[in-house]
Amino acid sequence: MYARVIAGGILGALWLAGSAVAQEPKPTTPEIAFQWNVRIPLRDGVNLSAIRYRPQAQQVGTPCIFALTPYTAQRNHPRAMYFAGQGYTYYAVDVRGRGNSGGVFTPMLQEAKDGYDVSEWLARQPECNGKVAMSGGSYGGYSQWAVAKELPPHLVTIVPVAAVGPGIDFPILNNIPYTYNMQWLTFVSGHASQDRIFADGAFWGAQYKRWYEAHAPFKELDTYIGNPSPIFQGWIEHPQQDAYWDSYRPSPEQYAKMTMPILSITGHYDDDQPGALSYYKEHMRHGGNRAKAAHYLIIGPWDHDGTNIPQAEMGGLKFAPAALIDMPALHIAWYDWVLKQGKKPEFLKDKVAFYMVGEEAWRYAPSLQAATASTQTWYLDSQGGRANDVFEAGQLRGAPSAASTPDRYVYDPLDTGPLQYEYRPDVFAPGYAYILDQRGTQLSSGKQLVYHTPVLDRDTDIAGFFKLSAYIALDQPDTDFTAKLYEVRADGSTVYLTQELKRARYRASLREAVLVTPGKVERYDFDRFPFTARRLSQGSRLRLVIAPLNSLAMQKNYNSGGVAADESGKDARKVTVTLYHDAQHPSALYVPIAAKSSVGEK
C-alpha cells in the first residue's frame, strides 16, 4: 500500500503489481481474452470498473479471482496475465471513486460491502463456475479481510498479503499517526494515481521538513502539504482505538463465522506486519476449529515490497536462494488446491512457516506461539547511572541488580537534531530501507539510553516477539518513546532487528488515555514488537536503545498532555525520563528463543 519511515528505522516499499521495484511474472501463454472497463453494478446504483482477463480457449466457466485496488486496475496487468495464463478468470477492479469507477473514494471503509457485491456478481457470470477468490497485497490485503467479514456466499478463499490493519498499523501505529498519511492521501487523490508526486522523495522530505521546523500542529499538515483533506482530519478525530477503528476490521462474531481457507503472508520488516498478524491472531482466537485448521501463515525475511516479489537483498542484507519464493507460483498452487481440488502446496509443511535469517532456512511450527521455544531474560543495569552512550552504555545482565543508580535522559521536543539523519531524498522515496548499518546507531550522547548484552559465546537463534518491561518516571504528563533492538556483530556493524513505539498516555491501554502523574514510577510494558527471526552469531551482542520519538515521520508529542494533534512548539516542555533498575524495579528485556522446526529437524 505504501512506504513509511518509522523513526529512522525502516521504510517499507510500495506494494503495487507492476511497480518499478518488483519483477512481475510473465504469462505462460499470450492467448488471453481481454475486456476493458467491465461495469459491475453495486447495491446503491454505483458502477465499479474492472478489467477482465480470461483464458482465450476456455469453453466452460473457471474459478474467478478478483482484486480491489485504489491504484488503478491497469497496475495489476502483469499478475492478471499470469493468473489467466494459469487457467483462471481474473478481474482487476478499481475501488469506488478511483480509476474508472463511479462514486466517491473513502479509504478502506467502502470496500467491505462493495467487495461483497463484486463477489456475488462475479459468481453469476458465465465465465465463472461459481467459485470466487480474492488476491492482492497491502491495501488489497486489507480489502480481502474487509470483504471476508461480510461473508459473501460464493467467496471460497482469500490470500491477504501484507494486509493493512486500519487503526493498528495505518494511519496510526500504537495510536501515533504518520506524516506519511498525507503522502499516501495525495497519491490516491482524484481518480488517477498521482504516482510521480508520491515517488518524489526530495519533494516529500522538503514538505515534512518545513512543517517539522515550524513546530506546527499536526492537524495543519495537510495544509502545509497543499492538499487539505477531510479524510486526514477525520482520522485525527480518532486518536485512539475505538468503535470507529473497530468498524474496519472483522468482529469476534464475524471471525467465528468464517469457514474459508486462508493463506496469510507478511515479512519481518513489513510495515504492515502488525495488521497482518492481528488478523491472524484474532482469527486463531475467535475462529472455529475447522477454519483455524485451514489458515496458513508465512513470515519471510522481507520488507513490504518483498512480500509481493521476494528480493535477494534488502537494506544491505543478502539472503540465500531459499528466501526467494516464487510467490505467484505459490498463489496459483494455493488456488489450485482450494478451488480445483489440486495437491496441497508443497511449501506449506505446517501451519506456520518462518524464515530464520542467518541459518538461511525455513522453519515450521504448528502455531505462531510455537515458533518460540522459551524466553531469555536480561535485566537492565548500569554503572553509576551511565547508560547514555554506545561507548559508555548500560548492561543487560542475567540477574537483577539489588541496588543501582537509575538512568535518565532529557528530551526537548524543540530539538531538530534528527534532521541530520532523516532529511535525505532517498529516505522518503518508495523502496528505501536500511537494515545493515556499518556506522552503528544514529545516536547523540545523553539523549537516549543504551544497553548491551555480554558477547554471545555461541550462535543463538531468536524467533518471536521481544518484550521490554521498564520502570519509568517522567516529570511531565506525557511523552513518546521508541525501543529498538539491534544485533551488534563482532566487526562492530549493526543489524536492525525490530522496534516498538509507545505514547506514555497509552501505557496501560490503547483504548484509554491516562496522563502520567509526574514523579510516579510506573512499569511500561513494550509488548507490541513485530515478529523477528534471526540467528545471532557467536561473538555478537544485543543492543537495546530506549529513546524519545522525534522524527519527520511521525506526529510530534510536545509532552504537555494536551490534544497531540493540536499542540505546537508553544506547548513544548522538556521532559526528564528516569529509568529504574533495582530489586524493587527489575526492568528487563525478554528475548524469544527459537523453537526447532516441526518439519525436517536436524
HELIX and SHEET records of a PDB file:
HELIX    1   1 ALA A   73  ASN A   76  5                                   4    
HELIX    2   2 HIS A   77  GLY A   85  1                                   9    
HELIX    3   3 GLU A  111  ALA A  123  1                                  13    
HELIX    4   4 TYR A  139  ALA A  148  1                                  10    
HELIX    5   5 TYR A  180  PHE A  187  1                                   8    
HELIX    6   6 ASP A  195  PHE A  198  1                                   4    
HELIX    7   7 GLY A  201  ALA A  214  1                                  14    
HELIX    8   8 PHE A  218  GLU A  220  5                                   3    
HELIX    9   9 LEU A  221  ILE A  225  1                                   5    
HELIX   10  10 PRO A  230  ILE A  236  1                                   7    
HELIX   11  11 ALA A  243  ASP A  246  1                                   4    
HELIX   12  12 PRO A  252  LYS A  257  1                                   6    
HELIX   13  13 GLN A  273  HIS A  286  1                                  14    
HELIX   14  14 ASN A  289  ALA A  293  1                                   5    
HELIX   15  15 ASP A  305  THR A  307  5                                   3    
HELIX   16  16 PRO A  321  ALA A  323  5                                   3    
HELIX   17  17 MET A  327  LEU A  339  1                                  13    
HELIX   18  18 GLN A  369  ALA A  371  5                                   3    
HELIX   19  19 LEU A  419  GLU A  422  1                                   4    
HELIX   20  20 PRO A  425  PHE A  428  5                                   4    
HELIX   21  21 ALA A  504  TYR A  506  5                                   3    
HELIX   22  22 GLY A  569  ASP A  571  5                                   3    
SHEET    1   A 2 ARG A   4  ILE A   6  0                                        
SHEET    2   A 2 ILE A  10  GLY A  12 -1                                        
SHEET    1   B 6 ILE A  32  PRO A  41  0                                        
SHEET    2   B 6 ASN A  47  PRO A  55 -1                                        
SHEET    3   B 6 THR A  89  ASP A  94 -1                                        
SHEET    4   B 6 THR A  62  THR A  69  1                                        
SHEET    5   B 6 CYS A 128  MET A 134  1                                        
SHEET    6   B 6 LEU A 155  THR A 157  1                                        
SHEET    1   C 2 ILE A 172  LEU A 173  0                                        
SHEET    2   C 2 ILE A 176  PRO A 177 -1                                        
SHEET    1   D 4 ILE A 262  TYR A 269  0                                        
SHEET    2   D 4 HIS A 295  ASP A 303  1                                        
SHEET    3   D 4 VAL A 352  MET A 356  1                                        
SHEET    4   D 4 ALA A 361  ALA A 365 -1                                        
SHEET    1   E 2 GLU A 313  MET A 314  0                                        
SHEET    2   E 2 LEU A 317  LYS A 318 -1                                        
SHEET    1   F11 ASP A 407  TYR A 411  0                                        
SHEET    2   F11 VAL A 575  TYR A 580 -1                                        
SHEET    3   F11 LYS A 467  LEU A 474 -1                                        
SHEET    4   F11 ALA A 588  ALA A 594 -1                                        
SHEET    5   F11 THR A 372  ASP A 381 -1                                        
SHEET    6   F11 GLY A 394  ARG A 397 -1                                        
SHEET    7   F11 LEU A 449  HIS A 452  1                                        
SHEET    8   F11 ARG A 541  PRO A 548 -1                                        
SHEET    9   F11 ASP A 480  VAL A 488 -1                                        
SHEET   10   F11 THR A 494  ARG A 503 -1                                        
SHEET   11   F11 LEU A 436  ASP A 437 -1                                        
SHEET    1   G 4 ASP A 407  TYR A 411  0                                        
SHEET    2   G 4 VAL A 575  TYR A 580 -1                                        
SHEET    3   G 4 LYS A 467  LEU A 474 -1                                        
SHEET    4   G 4 GLU A 522  PHE A 526 -1                                        
SHEET    1   H 2 THR A 460  GLY A 464  0                                        
SHEET    2   H 2 THR A 532  LEU A 536 -1                                        
END                                                                             
